[in-house]
């Protein structure tokens, strides 16, 4: 995972920039949060993720969330982050890396919480469900899990998975 974000800059909701190499250097779990302000289910889930993230940080869990915006403009993205996001990081708006990650992991679009180990191994393709049901305990589960990568074929189909699917992919380039 660190290789994927090598030499990239991440931003916070206050606009402050941070080196991804530094931010992710000691993390054991990286959650990529694909969402957009225009997606109603995303607006409902974001505070749930923010609360679990806050609890995880209080417990000093070795996790990080990186927001991957599906918003239409950088202003929409920053407003979205300031209005409801936790104190996590985001990939810069329209960074080509987002499209590469979406393709590599076959991300269906917004509302996706992709949970990865630092080496890029998938822990959970649909982290939203476990986190929504169990809050910070989901992070504990993922950190302690030793089950292998979940095959993409075992994921629920788009009609039944509870995702927004307003667009197939985010509009970043």
N, C-alpha and C positions, 0 to 999 in steps of 0.2 A: 504494500500500500504506500509506504513511504516513497518507493520508486515512482509510483504513478504520480504523486504530487511533488516530485523532486523539483526544486528550484521554482516552485509556484508560490504566489502570495495569496493568503487568505485574508478576508476582511471581517471585521466585527460590525455590529449594528450601528456603532458610533462612527464608522468609516475608517477606524484605525486598521492598518495593515500589519500582518504578521507573516513570517516565513513558515510555510507548511513544514519544512524540514524540522524546524524547532518545535512547532506546535505538536507534531505527531511523533516526535522522536522516542518518547517513552510510553506511548499509548498501546494498550493490549487489545483495544476494541475501537473500531471506527465505524460510525453510523452515518451513511449518506442519506440525507433527507431531501427527497425530490418533492417539491410542493410549489404552490402558487397562490397568491392572494385571491385570484378570481375563482378558485376551486372551493366551493362551500365545505366539502368534507375535510379539506386541508385546514381551513379556518377553525373547524371544530377539533381537529386532532392536534394542532400545533401547541395549544396550552397544555394538553396532556403530556406531550413530549417535553415541554419546558419544565413542568413540575417534576417529572422523573429525572431530567437532566440536573436540575437544581439539587434534588435529593442525592443523586449519584456524586455530584461534586462535594456535597457536605460529607459524604462517606469516603471521599478521596479515592473513588473508583477510577481505574486507569482507562477511561473512555473519552471519546470526543465525538461530537456531532458536527458534520459539515453540511450546510444547506446548499442544495443544488437547485437554483431558481428556475421555475417555469414561468415567471412573470414576463410581461410584455416589454417592459422598459427597466432600466437601472433604477429610475425613480420609484417605480412600482415595487421593485425588489427591496429597496432600502426602506420604503414605507412599511412594507410587509414585515420586515425584520424588526423595525422599531416598535411596531404595534403589538406584536404577540410572541416574538421569538425569545428563546432563552439566550443566555450569554455565550452561545456557541459561535462558530466561524461559518463563513460562506466562501465558496469559490467565486471569484469575480464574475460579474454578469457577462454572459455571452462568451465565456472562455471555451475555446475549442475542446479542452480536456473533458468538459461535461459530455459532449457528444460521444467522445471516445469511450468514456465510462459507461454511458447508456448502451452503446453498441456491445461493448465487451461483456457486460452483465445482463444484456437483454432487458433493460429497464422498460416497463410498459408505459411509463408516463408518470404524471403526478398522481397522486399520493402513494409514494413508495418510501419505505424505510429499509434500506439495504444495509445489513449488518455484516461487517468484514473483520477479519483478523489483519494484523499489519502486513502480512505477506500477500494480501489480496484474496485469501480463501474466504468463500462465502460461509457465514455462520447461519444467516437467515435471510431469505429473499423477501419475506413479508414480515418484518419486525413490528409493523404497526399493530397487528393483532395481539401478540404477546405483551407488548408494552401497554397497550390500551387496557388489557385485562389485568395486568399485574404491576404496572408502574415500575418503580426502581428495581423490583425483584427480577424483572426481565433482564436488566443489565447484569445482575448477579448470575442468572442462568447462563447467559451468553458467555460471560467471562469464565465460567466453570465448565462449559460444555466441551465435550471431546468427540461429539458425533461428527461424521464426515460431511463434506460439502453436500448440500441438499440439491439433488438433480432438478434441473429446471422443469422437467416433465411432471414432477410431482406437485407443482404449484396449482392452485385452483384456477379455473378458467376465468376470463375477464368478467363475465356476467355475474359470477358468484363470489368474487373476492372482495367486494365492498370498496373498491377503489373508484376514484372519480372518473377516469377515462374520458375526460372532456376532450382531450387530445391524445393521440397515440404517443407522441414524444413532446418534450418541452421545445419551445421555439428558439432555443439558443443555437448558435452556430459554432 
